[in-house]
Amino acid sequence: MDKMFNPPGGSFEVVNSNVCQSCGSVTLHHEAGSTSKSKGILFVILGWLFFAISLVFMPLLFGVGAVFMGVMTFLERNQVHGAILTFFAAIGLVLGSLFSFMVSGTFFI
């Protein structure tokens, strides 16, 4: 808590407290940055994009990227969504690699 001097009243007022200076009731302190809905949205978008790409093109590169984005989604945004994305990314990595091997005979395309 910080105190600020009020010259007209000749008193100190508490700044940034959870108590209303007028009526004395307790107020809720709300930080705008702590409940941001957009936190980690890039991980979600890139994760699902990399998953889709890994099914048809360079599954080792994009599949690992999708798994990484799933883990980051798990840690930064939403644990349930991150777990689902990581699961599908791992399945996409395996299926994309098998499809790549069946079509071209190599795991790198």
Secondary structure, 3 states (H helix, E strand, C coil): CEEEEECCCCEEEEECCCECCCCCCECCCCCHHHHCCCCCHHHHHHHHHHHHHHCCCCHHHHHHHHHHHHHHHHHHCCHHHHHHHHHHHHHHHHHHHHHHHHHHCCCCC
